[in-house]
Amino acid sequence: MTTRQSSKKRKTNETDIELTFAIDGSGDANLTTDVPFMTHMLDLFTRHGLFDLTLVGKGDTEIDDHHTTEDIGIVLGEALKEALQDKKGIRRYGNAFVPMDDALAQVVIDLSNRPHFELRGDIPKGKVGTFDTELIEEFLWKFAMEARMNLHVIVHYGTNVHHIIEAIFKALGRALDEATQKDPRVKGVPSTKGSLS
């Protein structure tokens, strides 16, 4: 079987991001960033999705975490899109509910090549440690756009913002794992158009 993985780099005046993403992995995360909260969330995403992700991400965090978080989303989305290749035989859709103590999050994915991001429910604005929680939406939006996927995130309830975000990233990993899996019953791509690229 052809290895479904991709390596990508992005270097700007604000950030320097380098990563390798493998769809058919074992949950191996080797992550070094200067945004510790995102490192933690990407570790959860990788392990619960059973992907392999190697990431080195640096940026102008002396200003804030915005540019680094945004650019990691961009590069990860690009890598996912390339790793999916022609998408032949994939399930295409994924759906996962994940509880985390008081929080329940749901992520629904369509690897449709029609990028869209929808967030329903509340991710409370504020900080987890030094991390601005509003950046989670920025990351997810950029990830969806660059991967050209339809990504819906629903926060059903929760009071602890760390738990809410953790549930989202675990659900994101599980839903993406389901959507990217090969189904032997699928001949070609699962689309009446005959293409998902």
N, C-alpha and C positions, 0 to 999 in steps of 0.2 A: 504494500500500500504506500502511496506517495505520502511523505510527511507533510502534514498540514501545519506549517509554521512560517513565520516571517520575522525578519529583523529590520528595524527602522531606526533612523536617527533624525533629530531635529535640533538645530543649533541656531539660536538667535542672539541678539544683544541682551535678552532677558533670561533665556534658559538654555540648557544643554541636556537633552534627553536622548538616551540610547536604550533600546529594549529588544528582546527576542521573546516572541509569544508563540507557544505551541498549543493547538487545540487538543490534540490527542496526547495528553500528558498524564501526570500522576499526582498533581497538586504541589509540585515543587516550586517554591517561591524563593528567589534570590534577589532581594530588593534593597537598594540603597538610595534614599532620597533625603532631601533636607526639609521634607514636610512629614514629620513622624506620624501624624494621624492618617494621612493618605497611605503611607507605607503599611500601616496596620490594616486599613480597609482593603487594599489591594492584595495583601496576604490572605485575608478572608475570602475574597473573590476568587483567587487562584486555587486555594485549597478546596473550597466547596464546589468549584466548577471542574475540578480535576484537570486543570490546565497546567502548563509549565510557563513561568514568567521570570525572566531575568531583566532587571531594570536598574539603571543608574540615572537619577534625575537630580539636576541642580538648577538653581535659579536665584533670582534676586529677592530672596526671602527677607532680606533686611528691610525691604519695602513692605511686602506681605506675601502670603502664600498663593496669591491669585494666578500669576503667570505660570508657575510651576505646575499647579494643579490642572489648569486649563490645558497646558501643552502635553502633559501626560495623557489626558483624555484624547487629545488629537492623535498622538503617536500610537496609542493603544488601538484606537479605532482604525487607523490606517493599516496596522499590522493584522488585525482581525479580518479586515476586508481582503487583504492579500492572501492570508492563510486559508481562507475559505475557497480559494481558487474558483472553479466554475460552479460550485455549489451542487454538483450532481449527487443525487442520492441522499441529501440531507433532509431532516424532518422539517426544517424551516421555522416552525413555531415552537416556542417554549413558554412555560408558565410555572411559577414557583411561589408558594406561600412560605414565609419563614417567620416564626415567632422568636423574639429575643426578650425574655422576661415580660415586661409590661407592654412591649411593642409588637405589632404584627404588620409586616410589609409583604407586598405582592409585586412581582415583576413579570410582565408579559412581553414577549419578543416575537417579531416577525422579521426574518432576514430577507426582506423583500426587495432591497435596492431602492426603496422609497423612504428616505430618512425622515423621521418624525420623532419628537420627544414630547411626552405628556406626563406631567406630574400632578397627581391628585392626592390631596391630603396635606398634612402640615409637617414640614421639617422646621422646627422652631429656630428662629434667627438668634444668633448669639455665638458663643465660643465653646469649643471643647478643647480644654487646654489653651493653646494659642491659636487654634485653627478656627477660622470663620465658617460656620456651618452653611452659610449661603453658597459657598464654593462647591458643595456637593451637587447642587443643581447645575452649576456651570460645567463641572466635570462630566456629568451624565449627558448633558446636551451635546457637548463636543464629541464625546465617545459615540453617541448615536449618529451624529451627522457624518463623521468620518468613516464609520463602519457601514454607513448607508443602511441602517436598520430602523425598524419601527420599534420604539422602546417606550413602554408604558410602565410607570412606577406608581403604585398606589400604597399610601400609608393609611392603613385601616384605623389604627389608633396607636397611642403610646404617649408617655409623658417624659421619659428620659431620652434626651436627644442623642446621646451616644448609642443607646440601644436601638433607636429608630434607624440611625444611619447604618449600624452594624447589620440589622435585619435586611436593609436594602441591598447591601453589598453581598451578603450571603445568598439572597434570592436572585440577584443579578448573575452570580456564578452558576447557580443551579439551573436557572431558566436558559442561560446561554449554552450550557452543557447539553440540555435537552434539544435545543434548536439546531445545534451543530452536529448532533449525532447522525450517523449514517443509518438509514433504514433499508434493508435489502428489498423491501417491497416497492420502493420508489425507483422508477426507471427514469433516468434523466433528471430534470429538476421538477419539484412540485409546484408547477405553475402552468395554467392554460396558455400563457404567452409563449412558453417554451424557453424562457430565459429569466434568470434572476441576477443578471449582471449588466 
